[in-house]
Structure formats: C-alpha cells, structure tokens
C-alpha cells in the first residue's frame, strides 16, 4: 500500500465514523424531541391541572368580590381569611 492509499483509507475511516456518530446523535435527539412533542409527562400534567383549578378558583373569588355589591369588600376579605374546612 503506497502512502497515498494509506491517507485515503484513513480519511475514509474518519468519514464513516463521523457519519455513524452523526446518525446516532440524530437518532437520540429525535426520540427526545418526539417525547417533547407529545407534551409533558403525566405527573407534570396533573400538577398543571391542579394549578389551573386553583387559579380558576381565585379568579372566581375575585369576580365575586368585584360584582357582589351587597357586601363590602372588607367583609369579603375577612370571610376569605377564615380557615376553610
């Protein structure tokens, strides 16, 4: 094998190895991205749902405070401060 063939063989080996590495890297990132496209995992979904429920309850309380003209704001705040059972 002459020196030029040896250099070409080394270049070919390096090229093949880099292609294999790139395919492995792309394959693993595709799987990760596929999971991300599906959305958050079940535990995170449930946590987000609970947070949305809590925020909806807060908005409902605020709406009630703003729209209820028969009670004063002070009375409503005191009622909300009382521990709920």
Phi, psi and omega in degrees: 000125181279167184299327180291319178296322179297315179295317179296320179297317179296317179297319179296318179297315180297320180296316180296316180297319180292325177294316180297317179297317180297319179294319177297316180297316179295322180295317181288323179288331178293318178296317179297315179294327177297320177293321180294325181292330179291333180117185182292159179289167187303316180298319179290324177299314181295321178297317179294322178296318179297320179295320178295318178300316180298317180293323177296320177297318179297317179296320179298318178297315179296320177297319179296319179297316184288320187269340182277105184273344185285333179251154179275159180298322181297316180296320181294318179296318179295322179295322180288333179288334180296141180296137180263141184247000000 
